[in-house]
Amino acid sequence: MTTRILPAVGDADAARSVTTLLSQLPDAEPAGPVGDSTSLLDTLARLAAESLDELPEVVLVHERIGPVPALELIREVALRFPAVGVILVTSDAGPGLYSAAMDSGARGLVALPMSYEELAQRVQAAASWSTGVRRHLGHAGGEALTGPGGTVVTVSGAKGGVGTTVLAVQLALAARASGKNTALADLDLQAGDVASYLDVQFRRSIVDLAGIQDVSPRVLQDALFTHPTGIGLLLAPGEGERGEEVDERAVRQIVSALRHRYELVVVDCGTYMTGASAAAIEMADLTLLVTTPDVVAVRAAKRMVRLWDRLQIRKAEETVTVVNRHTRSTEIQPPLVERITGTRVARTAVPSGFKELQPAVDAGRMQDLEAKSAVKQAMWALAGELGLVKAPEGVEKQGKFRGDRGSIGMLRTRNK
């Protein structure tokens, strides 16, 4: 049987060495190496979307892969694609790293410089394990091969005051109203307002999960507040200085845990970039950037997109910009925003409606915003455009974003 192998190696010289050695293995079919963690996750998601049988049996992760650290990347692959055997390639083959790699979900460890015998042995073991898991899961249904997990959507603001939290709340409400099991996480760690917008007073927050090594369903449940609307809320700390306790590692574990429990996870990332919000954006299936149609906000949106690209968090073409407070009379219209930022601008623009919003905002009960409100109608229509709501039985969703990065590119191609 042919073993398909996907190497993830950031260094060009190391990639050539790994590829050459893999090509010498019997019955091995190595794919071209991917150069970073984002490309690896994108590739696996695309292959899984095409056909579960397209996933490689083995993934090799080099220790110097980035921007996500190797062990965190292994954990993410193991959680999202549990039938793929992951092998860590590292110069440190000590017991400490071996134990950490196994805890992260690796199926083996290969020491550098690699030897043919050790590589062949580890690949064969990982491939055999992968085949056995697929055979077992095949009896329970092929969908299990992609692993548990819902769609993660991050909502970020180009600058303060553009309506980021209002949009995040309304997207979550729309998804929950359609029947989706939905969570809303507040990662605006210093100034989170999700609790204020939904009339919630809850003593626990995301900080309670920060120091936990393994966020189990029981631990996650203790930190979540179930809102009367049915949305699971993970709130920002009441003391802004405690937000520093939530680091990148904690966010990756927390978002993964939420993804496993909910069909849709909406994350309010605020406007201030931290390692925590960067980790959430990098992990997201869909990233929204909110701006208003004015020069300062659009410049800020362009600046944010460039920052994400420099940090290898998210490419411009993988970002969806939402224009809030849109009016037909403004000089800056969505097509211009699209050209300036280089992103895909959502077809649904949210109109300006301060008078409609103010009673619900002042009461802290965004869930009570009237159904006839043009702002609410636009935001819920946007949720439909993005594919965040369940379609009625027998109705096919056409021309909408799917919960993966590749679908955005396909939609752009169709719209040209």
C-alpha positions in Angstrom: 0.0 0.0 0.0 1.3 3.5 -0.9 1.9 5.8 2.0 1.2 9.5 1.3 3.5 11.8 3.3 3.2 15.6 3.7 6.3 17.3 5.1 6.0 20.6 6.8 9.5 22.2 6.8 10.2 25.9 6.9 13.9 25.8 5.9 14.6 25.3 2.2 17.7 23.2 2.7 16.1 21.0 5.3 13.1 20.6 3.0 15.3 19.3 0.2 17.0 16.9 2.5 13.7 15.6 3.9 12.1 15.2 0.5 15.1 13.4 -0.9 15.1 10.9 2.0 11.4 10.4 1.8 11.5 9.6 -1.9 13.8 6.7 -1.1 11.3 5.0 1.2 9.5 2.0 -0.3 5.9 2.5 -1.3 6.1 6.2 -0.2 4.5 9.0 -2.1 5.9 12.3 -0.6 4.1 15.5 -1.5 5.8 18.8 -2.0 6.8 20.3 1.3 4.7 23.2 2.8 6.7 26.0 4.4 4.7 27.1 7.4 2.0 26.0 9.8 -0.8 28.0 8.1 -0.1 26.3 4.7 -0.1 22.9 6.4 -3.5 23.4 8.1 -4.9 25.0 4.9 -3.7 22.0 2.8 -5.2 19.4 5.1 -8.5 21.3 5.3 -8.7 21.5 1.6 -7.9 17.9 1.1 -10.4 16.8 3.7 -13.1 19.0 2.0 -12.5 17.4 -1.4 -12.5 13.9 0.0 -11.6 12.2 3.2 -9.5 9.7 1.3 -7.3 12.5 0.0 -5.8 13.1 3.5 -2.2 11.9 3.7 -1.5 9.0 6.1 1.6 10.8 7.6 2.6 14.4 8.2 6.2 15.3 9.1 6.6 18.4 11.2 10.1 20.0 11.4 11.0 21.5 14.7 11.7 25.0 13.1 8.3 25.3 11.5 6.5 28.6 12.1 4.7 30.8 12.9 2.9 28.2 15.2 5.5 26.3 17.3 5.9 22.7 16.3 4.3 21.1 19.4 1.3 23.4 19.2 0.9 22.6 15.5 1.1 18.9 16.2 -1.7 19.3 18.7 -3.9 21.2 16.3 -3.4 18.6 13.5 -4.1 15.7 15.9 -7.3 17.4 17.1 -8.6 18.4 13.7 -7.4 15.4 11.7 -7.2 12.5 14.2 -6.6 9.9 11.5 -3.4 11.5 10.3 -0.2 10.2 11.9 2.1 13.1 12.8 5.9 12.7 13.2 8.1 15.4 14.8 11.6 15.9 13.2 13.9 17.4 15.8 17.5 17.7 16.9 16.5 17.2 20.5 15.5 13.5 20.9 15.6 13.6 24.7 13.0 12.0 26.9 11.5 15.4 27.9 10.7 16.4 24.3 9.6 12.9 23.4 7.1 13.0 26.3 5.8 16.5 25.3 5.5 15.4 21.6 3.4 12.3 22.6 1.2 14.5 24.9 0.6 16.8 21.9 -0.6 13.8 19.7 2.6 12.9 17.8 2.9 9.3 16.7 6.7 9.3 16.6 9.9 11.3 16.7 12.8 11.3 14.3 16.2 12.7 15.4 18.3 15.0 13.2 20.3 14.3 11.3 17.8 11.8 10.0 18.8 8.2 9.2 17.1 6.1 6.6 16.4 3.3 9.0 14.8 5.4 11.7 12.7 7.4 9.3 11.4 4.3 7.5 10.5 2.7 10.8 8.7 5.8 12.2 6.8 6.4 8.9 5.7 2.8 8.7 4.5 2.8 12.3 2.6 6.1 11.8 1.1 4.9 8.5 -0.1 1.6 10.0 -1.6 3.4 12.9 -3.4 5.8 10.5 -4.7 3.0 8.4 -6.1 1.2 11.4 -7.8 4.3 12.7 -9.4 5.0 9.3 -10.6 1.4 9.1 -12.1 1.6 12.5 -13.7 5.0 12.0 -15.0 4.0 8.6 -17.5 1.7 10.3 -18.8 4.6 12.2 -19.1 6.9 9.2 -16.5 8.7 7.1 -17.2 12.2 8.6 -15.3 11.2 11.7 -12.1 11.2 9.8 -12.0 15.0 9.7 -12.1 15.1 13.5 -14.5 16.8 15.8 -14.8 20.5 15.5 -17.0 23.4 14.4 -16.2 26.6 12.6 -14.2 29.3 14.3 -14.9 32.9 13.2 -12.9 35.9 14.5 -14.2 39.4 14.4 -11.6 42.2 14.7 -12.0 46.0 14.4 -9.8 48.2 12.2 -9.9 50.7 15.0 -11.9 51.4 18.2 -15.6 52.2 17.9 -16.3 50.6 14.5 -18.9 48.2 15.9 -16.8 45.0 16.4 -18.5 43.7 19.5 -22.0 44.5 18.2 -21.4 42.6 15.1 -19.8 39.6 16.9 -22.8 39.5 19.3 -25.4 39.6 16.5 -23.6 37.0 14.4 -23.7 34.7 17.4 -27.4 35.4 18.0 -28.3 34.8 14.4 -26.5 31.5 14.4 -28.1 30.4 17.6 -31.5 31.4 16.4 -31.1 29.2 13.3 -30.4 26.2 15.6 -26.6 26.1 15.6 -24.9 25.2 18.9 -22.9 28.5 19.3 -20.3 30.0 21.6 -19.1 33.6 21.8 -15.7 34.2 23.3 -14.4 37.7 24.3 -10.7 38.1 23.5 -10.7 41.8 23.9 -8.9 41.1 27.1 -8.4 44.6 28.5 -11.7 46.1 27.5 -14.2 43.3 26.6 -17.8 44.4 26.4 -19.6 41.2 25.5 -21.0 40.9 29.0 -22.2 44.5 29.0 -24.0 44.0 25.7 -25.8 40.8 26.8 -26.7 41.9 30.4 -24.4 39.3 32.0 -22.8 39.3 35.4 -20.5 36.3 35.8 -17.5 35.8 38.1 -15.6 33.4 35.8 -13.7 34.4 32.7 -11.3 33.2 30.1 -8.5 33.9 32.6 -9.6 30.9 34.7 -8.6 28.7 31.8 -5.2 30.3 31.2 -3.0 28.3 33.5 -4.6 24.9 32.8 -2.5 22.5 30.8 -5.4 20.4 29.5 -8.8 22.2 29.0 -11.2 19.2 29.4 -14.9 19.5 28.7 -15.6 19.7 32.4 -13.1 22.5 33.0 -14.4 24.4 30.0 -18.0 24.0 31.2 -17.1 25.6 34.6 -15.7 28.7 32.8 -18.6 29.1 30.4 -21.9 31.0 31.1 -24.9 29.8 29.3 -26.9 32.9 28.2 -30.7 32.7 28.2 -30.6 32.8 24.4 -28.6 29.5 24.5 -25.2 31.0 23.5 -22.2 29.7 25.5 -20.3 32.8 26.7 -16.6 32.9 27.5 -16.1 36.3 28.9 -13.1 38.7 29.2 -11.8 39.4 32.7 -13.4 42.2 34.7 -9.8 43.4 35.7 -8.1 44.3 32.4 -4.6 43.8 33.8 -5.4 40.1 34.2 -5.7 39.8 30.4 -1.9 39.4 30.3 -2.3 36.0 31.9 -3.9 34.7 28.7 -1.1 33.9 26.4 -0.9 32.3 22.9 -0.6 28.8 24.2 -3.7 29.2 26.4 -5.7 30.6 23.5 -4.8 27.7 21.2 -6.0 25.2 23.8 -9.1 27.2 24.6 -10.2 27.7 21.0 -9.5 24.1 20.2 -11.7 23.1 23.2 -14.5 25.4 22.1 -14.2 24.1 18.5 -14.8 20.6 19.7 -17.9 21.4 21.7 -19.7 23.9 19.5 -20.8 24.0 15.8 -19.8 27.7 15.6 -17.4 29.7 17.7 -17.4 33.5 17.3 -14.4 35.2 18.8 -14.4 39.0 19.5 -10.7 40.0 19.1 -11.2 43.7 19.6 -8.9 46.1 17.9 -5.6 45.8 19.9 -3.4 43.0 18.6 -1.9 40.7 21.2 -0.3 37.3 21.1 -3.6 35.8 22.2 -5.7 37.5 19.6 -3.1 36.7 16.9 -3.3 33.0 17.8 -7.1 33.0 17.5 -7.0 34.8 14.1 -4.3 32.3 12.8 -6.5 29.4 13.9 -9.8 30.8 12.5 -11.6 29.3 9.6 -13.0 32.7 8.8 -11.6 36.1 9.8 -13.7 39.3 9.7 -12.3 42.8 9.8 -14.8 45.5 10.6 -14.4 49.0 9.3 -16.5 52.1 8.8 -16.6 54.0 5.4 -14.3 56.9 6.5 -10.7 57.6 5.6 -9.2 57.0 9.1 -11.0 53.6 9.6 -10.1 52.4 6.1 -6.5 53.4 6.5 -6.5 51.5 9.9 -8.0 48.4 8.1 -5.2 48.5 5.5 -2.7 48.8 8.3 -4.2 45.9 10.2 -4.2 43.7 7.1 -0.5 44.5 6.4 0.4 43.7 10.1 -1.3 40.3 9.8 0.5 39.6 6.6 3.9 40.6 8.1 3.3 38.4 11.1 2.2 35.5 8.9 -1.1 35.4 10.8 -3.5 35.9 7.9 -3.2 36.9 4.2 -5.2 39.7 2.8 -7.1 37.5 0.4 -8.1 35.3 3.3 -9.7 38.2 5.2 -13.3 39.3 4.8 -13.9 43.0 5.5 -17.3 44.1 6.7 -18.4 47.7 6.1 -20.4 49.0 9.0 -22.5 52.3 9.2 -22.7 52.3 5.4 -24.7 55.0 3.7 -25.2 55.6 0.0 -24.1 59.2 0.2 -20.6 58.5 1.5 -17.7 58.9 -0.9 -16.1 55.6 0.3 -18.1 52.7 -0.9 -17.4 48.9 -0.5 -15.6 48.4 -3.9 -13.1 51.1 -2.9 -12.5 49.5 0.5 -11.9 46.2 -1.3 -9.3 47.8 -3.6 -7.5 49.7 -0.8 -7.3 46.8 1.7 -6.8 44.0 -0.8 -9.4 41.9 1.1 -12.7 40.4 0.1 -15.5 42.8 1.2 -18.7 41.2 2.2 -21.6 41.9 -0.2 -23.8 42.8 2.8 -23.0 46.2 4.2 -24.4 47.2 7.6 -26.3 50.5 7.4 -25.9 53.3 9.9 -28.6 53.2 12.6 -27.7 54.8 15.9 -31.3 55.5 16.9 -32.2 51.8 16.4 -29.3 50.6 18.4 -29.2 53.0 21.3 -32.1 51.6 23.4 -30.7 48.1 23.2 -27.1 49.3 23.8 -28.1 51.4 26.8 -30.1 48.6 28.3 -27.3 46.2 27.7 -29.6 43.8 26.0 -28.6 43.4 22.3 -30.7 40.3 22.2 -33.8 42.5 22.4 -32.9 44.5 19.3 -36.1 44.7 17.3 -36.5 42.3 14.4 -37.5 45.2 12.1 -34.3 47.0 12.8 -32.4 47.6 9.5 -29.1 47.1 11.4 -30.2 43.7 12.8 -31.6 42.6 9.5 -28.3 43.4 7.7 -26.1 41.7 10.4 -28.3 38.6 10.3 -28.2 38.7 6.5 -24.4 38.9 6.7 -24.5 35.7 8.9 -26.4 34.0 6.1 -24.0 35.2 3.5 -21.0 33.9 5.5 -22.7 30.5 6.0 -22.9 30.9 9.7 -26.6 30.0 10.0 -28.4 26.7 9.3 -30.4 26.7 6.1 -34.0 25.5 6.2 -34.6 21.9 5.3 -34.4 21.3 1.6 -32.9 24.7 0.9 -29.4 24.8 -0.6 -27.1 27.6 0.2 -25.7 29.1 -3.0 -23.0 31.8 -3.4 -22.2 32.0 0.3 -19.0 31.7 2.2 -18.2 28.3 3.7 -16.4 27.9 7.0 -13.0 27.4 5.4 -10.3 29.5 3.9 -10.3 27.9 0.5 -14.0 28.6 -0.2 -13.3 32.3 0.0 -10.9 32.1 -2.9 -13.4 29.9 -4.9 -16.1 32.5 -4.3 -13.9 35.3 -5.5 -13.1 33.3 -8.7 -16.8 32.8 -9.4 -17.6 36.5 -8.9 -15.0 37.7 -11.3 
